[in-house]
């Protein structure tokens, strides 16, 4: 699903194309990989170009050549929206009994210790909360007998 909020009617260009399913930086690079720039009009793209973009998204071939030497590694954005998580327990607001931690949550930040701390800290909170949840269910079950 494409957000048309930034569509410029006069030029027929998107100032910024956003999707809800693909992180912004990945989307920009997928487009670039297929020769699509921000100066092109989507309506003018050939069927071949659109098919190539679609194939790239579905197959997503990537060649890993090494680690970035500029200290610009980032946690990949995406995952469960933070608005769907109770931040005190890291429990899902949608699915009771489901607890989230680490990179399954939609977090973004510089790596190099911060990501590890997020994973360890949120893992502790989610794990502790899951134990409390199970204990509460068990106690409620025992009391009802």
N, C-alpha and C positions, 0 to 999 in steps of 0.2 A: 504494500500500500504506500503510495507516494503522497507526501504532504505538499499541496499546491500553494501553500501560503506565500512562498517567495517567488511565485511565477510572475514575470514581467510581461503583461499583455502586449505592450508596444513592441518589444524586441522578440517575444516568443522564447525568451531564455529563462532558465531558472537561476536566480541569484545563488541559491544553494539548494541542491536536491537532497532531501532527507527521506529516509525510509524508517519504518518502525522496527524492521526485522534485521537490518544489517547496520553495524556500527558505522558512523560517518566516515572515519578514516579508511575503513575497508572498502566502503562503497566508492569513495573517490578513487582509490587505487584500482579497483575492479574496472571502473569506467576508463581510467587512463590506460590500463593494460589493453583495452579494446579500442584505443584511439578516440575515445569520447572525451571532449574537453568541456569546460563550462561555457565556452563560446558557441557551442553547437546547439541547434534547436532539436529537441527530441522528435518533433514531427518530420524533420528532414533526414533522420537516420535511416540508413538502408535496412532492408529486412536482414541482409547478411550481417550487419553490425549488431543489430538487436539479437539475432540468433547466436552470434559469437559471445555477446555479453551474458545471455541466458546460459549458454554452455559453460562459461567460466564460473558463473555463480553456482551452478549445479555440480560441476566436477571440481571446481576450485583447485586446479593444479598449482602447487607451490614448490619452489626449490629453496630449501634452507641452505644458505651459504655460510652462515656463521653468526656470531653475536655482534651486535652493533657496538662500535668502539666509542661512540659519543655519549654514552651513559643516558640514552634516551629510551631505555626499555620501559614499557608500561604494562600494567595489568590490562588484559583485554576487557573492554567494557561489554556489558551485556549480561543477561541472567535474570534472576527474579527481581522485579522492581522493588525498591526499598519501601515504597508506599504499601506494598502487599505484605510486609513483614513487621511484626511487633518488635520494636527495637529493644525492649526490656528483656525479652525471652528469646528473640530471634525465631519465634514461631510464626508460621504462615497465618495470615489473617483469613485466608481462603480455605485451607485444608488443616483442620485441627489435628495435632499430633505430628505435623511435619515441621521440622526445625532446620534452619538454613545456616550455613557458615561458609567462609572463604569465598572462592571465586564463583560459586553458584549464585551469589548475590550480584546485583548490578553495581559494582564498585569500579572505580578507575583511579589509578594513582601511580606514582613513580615506584619502581621496584627497588630492591637493595635493602631489605629489612622491613620496610613498611608493609609490603604485601605479606611477608611471613608473619609479622605481628598481627595483621588483620586475620589471617587464617588461624593462627594459634588462639588469639583472643576470642574470636567469634566461635571457634570450635569449642572452647571451654564453656562459653555462655550457652550455646545451643545444646551441648551435651548435658550440662547441668540441668537445663530447662527440660530436656527430654526425660531425664531420670525423674524429675519432680512430676512431670505429666503422667508418667507410667505409675508412679507411687500413688498419685491422686486417683487414677482409674482403679487401681488395685484396692485402695482403701474404700472407695465408693462401692465396689463390687462386694467386698467382705461385709460391709455394713448392711447391704441389702439382703444378705443371706440369713 
